[in-house]
Amino acid sequence: METIVIKIGGVASDNLTPTFFQQVSDWQVAGKKIVIVHGGGHYISEMMEKMALPVTIKEGLRVTDPQTLEVTRMVLLGQVQPMITTRFQKAGMQAVGLNAGCDQLITGAVIDEAQLGFVGHVAQINTAFLQLLTQKQHIPIIAPLGITASGQWLNINADEVACQVAASLQAEKLFLLTDVPGIKKEDKWLGKISLSEMQTLIADNVVTGGMLPKVLSAQKALLAGVSSVSITNQINYGGTQILGVDRVAVVI
């Protein structure tokens, strides 16, 4: 397992530090393959507000009607992805901006059109395409969009995309970078939780909103073979993490 997948949230992308890029560079020097998945929810909501369009979120997922989908594509592919790709290039790395239309990178399926509109889940990742790029030391920068077999574009939660990408590549490490240190329970940041504890935290409404898709996606990734998942606001590869092959926990 030589691949590290990093999901960068829209807000987190504004706060990428020189230390972050140095860590990524060090990993590449050490022979690691790096894949980035980016979000952009903050920027999408900001643009929709400017356009006087309603923003509706259900269980951490953006309800996506045709107009919202077009704004989402415009912001992710025209604003957020170029911004992140440029940051990596300025840091001296070979970054390549990718979307679902690149060699069928992400195929998806609608979750519940009546409730969520054109929100989808990942059906398949073109793993061979990503491996081809990473073998040449390119860093794929992937937007969280999918396309159905019939050609319909879909808005997909970036955490799910990152987890599915990590699973398809059998990544050794997955970071879900966010704007908070992790999951908070009774004013205390949790350092480690097991898969069974996840269900309790969800049932007790400790994990809600935007954190819910992160935790559920992390669970899928661990069960699919990813060695370790961290939900954090900073990369610290040497910090607390789960190393066991039993996939029993997600680190936050």
N, C-alpha and C positions, 0 to 999 in steps of 0.2 A: 504494500500500500504506500504509494509515493505521492498521492494527490491531497492537497489541502484546498477545501472549498470555503470561500468567505462570502457571506451575504452581507451587503452593506445597505442599511436603510437609507431612505431619502435624507433624513436629518443627519445621520451619521456620515454621509458622504461629504457634508460641509466641514466636518471636523477631522479629516484624515491628516495625521501629523507626519512630520519627517520620520519619526520613530516607526510608524506603521509601514511606510514605504521601505525603510531600511530592513525591517523584519521580513517583508515579502522578498526583498532582494537577497537577503541572507538565506532564505529557504530555497530560492532558485539556485544559488551557488552550491547549496548542499544537495542539489539534485531533485528537489521537490518540484512537482507540477502544481501550478496555481490556477484556480478558476474562480472568477468573481461573478456573483449574481447581485444585481442592484434593485432596490425598490424605488420609491418616488412618490409615496402617498401624500406627503406634505405638499409637494409641488403641484400634484394633480388637484388637490383640494383648493390650493391657492388660486390656480388658474380657473377652476370652476366658479369660485366665488367672484372672480373678476368678470366672468361671463354671465353672472347672475343665474347659475345653474344650481339646482339643489344637490346637496351631498348627503347620501344616505348610507350608513354603515350598519350591517347586520352581522353580529357575532364576529366582528373583526374583518369582515369582507365588504368591499365597496359594491353596492348595488349598481350594475352597469347596464344602462340602456344604450341604444345606438349612439346617442350624442356623447354620453359619458365615455364610451369606448373610444370614440374618435379623439376626445381630449386626452384620454389616457395614453393612446398611441403617440399623439403629438408631443406630449410632455416627456414621456419615457425615452422615445427615440430621437426627439429633436432638442431636448434640453438636458435631461439628467445623464443619459448615456454619454453624449459627447463631453460633458463636464468631467465625468469620472475617467473616461478614456484619456482625456488630455492630461489629467493629473498623473496618471501612470506613465504616460509618454514623457512628460516633463521630468519624471523621476528616473528616466533612462530605461524604461521597460517597454517591451513590445506588446502593447495592448491592442486587442481587436474587438470592436463593438459588434455584437451579434444579436439577432432577434429570431423569432420563430420561423421567419421566411428564409433563413439561411440554411439551405440544404435540409429542410424539414427538421430543424434543430429540436423544436418542442411541438409535439402533436398533443392536442388536448380534447377534452369532452366537456360539454355543459354540465354543471352541477344541478341546477334547478332554475330553469329559465323563468318560471312564473314568479319565483321569490327573489332571485338575484340577477336576472337578466343574463348578459353574456359574460358571466363569471364561470371559469372552468377549473378543472383539475388536470394534472399532467397524466397523459396516457402513455407517452413514450419519449425518451430522450435519445437523440442521435449521438450515442456514446463514441462511436468510431470517429466522427467528425471532430469532437472535442479532443480526443486522444491524438489525432493527427496534428492539431494545433499545439497542444501542450508539449508534445515530443520535440517540437521545434522551438521551445522556450517562449512561445507566444502565450499571453494571458488573455483568455476569453473574458469579455465583459458582457454578461448576458442580461437582457431585459426580460421581465416576468410576463411574457405574453405567449399565447399558444395559438395554434391553428387547427381546426377540426379537419377531418378527412374531406369534408365538402368545401373547405376553404374559408370558413368563418373564423375571424380573429376572436380571441378570448382574453379577458383579463384574468390572470392567475396570481394568487398570493405569492409574493416573492420568497417567503419562507418555505413554502411548499416546493417551489421551483428549485431552490437551493438544496433542499433535502433530497429531492428526486435526482438532481444532478450528482450529489455526493454519493447516493446509493448506486447510481448507474456506473460511477467510476470506482466504486468500492473505496472511497476516500478514507484516509487514516484519521482525518480531523475535519470537522465542520464547525465554523464559527458563524453564529447569527449575531452580527453586530447591531446593536440598538442604542437608544439614547438613555437607557437605564442599566444599572449594574446586573440586573437579573430579575428574579421573582422575589417579591417582598411578602412576608407573612408576619403579622403582628409587629410591624415596625422593625423587622429584622430581615436582612438579605440572606436568602438560603444559599448555602455553598454547594450542596449536592442533594439531588432527589432521585429516588428510584422510579421505575416505571409504575409500580403500584401506587406510590405516593402521588404521582401525577394525577391519577384518577380521583384521589381524595381531594387534592387541591382544586381540581376542576369542579367536583361536586359541591365543595364548600364555598365556591365562588371566590377563591383566592386568586385563581387564574381566570381572568376575564378579558374582554375587549381584544386589543391587538396582540396581547400575550398568548391568547388561546391558540391561534393558528401556529404560533411558534412552537409551543409545547407539543401540540399534536403532530406537527411536521417532524420535530426532533424525535419523537417516539417512532415514527415510521422509518426515519433514517437509521436509528439504532437497530431496529428489528431487521432492516434490510442489509445490515452488515457494516455500516459506518462504525469505526472504532470508538469515536468520541465526539460529543456535541457540546459546545459551549454557547450559552446565551449571555452576552456580556457587552459592555460599552467600550472594551478595549481588548486588543490582542495580547495575550500573555501565555505563550505556548508552554512555558515552564511552570505555570501556576496549577491550581487545583483542577484536576480533570479525572475522568473515568478511563481507565486503560483496559479493564477486563474484557475478555472476548464474549462474556455472557450477555452483553448489551443490557445490563440491568439498570443503568442510570443515565441521566443527562446532567451535565454540569452547568451551573449558571453562575 
